[in-house]
Amino acid sequence: MLLDGTERVGRPSECIQRGFGAALHQPVKDVEAFVRAHGGPYEKLIDPQLWFKNSEPPHGMQRATLPMCFQKGWGSGTAALARKLREKHGLHAPE
């Protein structure tokens, strides 16, 4: 909520950026456990036909909700943080 009492919803790209930034700056207590949990290769479990861009979705795709966009950004930011910590601390990527 803004200072004047109104709410600003945002756009998909903004929500992805906020999620990425929040994840990239999240506190990590146990670096090795974090890298083990989030530093491995990404494996897509399902393939939803979701559109995460600001433009109109093409035929056959559904627009992602703003919380979905934030979650996608959080996932990408968490993976980026795991890669950064892995390199900084000389850890091996999980297989």
N, C-alpha and C positions, 0 to 999 in steps of 0.2 A: 504494500500500500504506500502511496506517495504521501508527502507531507500535507497536501491539500485534501486528503481523504479519498481521492480517486484511485483506481487501480489501473495499471498498465499491463496488458496481457503479453504483448511481444510477438515476435515472428519466429518461425522454426529455426532459422539460422542463429538468432540471438540465444535461443534456449540451448542449442547444441554448444555454442561458445561458452555459455555460463556453466553448463555441465562439465565441459572439458576443463575449464579453468578451476572450478571447484575441486575436481578430482585430482588435478595436477598439483594442487596445493594442500591436499588432505594430509593430516598428521599420520605418520607411520611409526609405530612403536617398535615392531619387530621386522626389520628390513628383510632378513632371509625368508621369513614366513610370507611376507607380502610378495616378494619376487616369486616364490614357489607357487603361490595361489594365483597370481595375475600376470606372470611373465612368460607363460608358455604360448605356443601357437594357438591362434584363434580358430575355433571350429564352429561353424554355423549349424545350429541344431534344427532350425526351421527357416524357411525362406518366405517371410510374409511379403506381400506386394504393397509395401508402404513407401510413401513419397515424403522425403525429409527436407525438400527444398521449399523456397518461398513461392515459387511459381505454381500454377495449376497442375495437378497431377495428370499424367497421360492416361489414356483409356486403359482400364484394367487395374489401375493402382489406386490405393486409398491414401488420403493425406494422413500423415502421422499426427497425433495430438501433441501439444506442447510438452506435457510430461514425458511422452515417448522420446521427443527430441532431446530433452534434458538427459534422459537415461542413456541415450545413444552417445551423447557427449561425455557423460560420466564414464561410460565403458571405455571410450577411446582415450580419455585422459588418464584413467587408471592404468591402462596398458602402457601408455607413454611414460608414466611415472615409474612403473616397474622396469621398463627398459633403461631409463635414466639411472635408477638406483642399481640395477644389475651392472651397468658399465662403471659407475662410480665406485662400487664396492668390490668389483672383480668377481661377481658371482656367476654361476652357470645357469643358463636357461633350462627350465624343466622340459622334459620331453613328453 
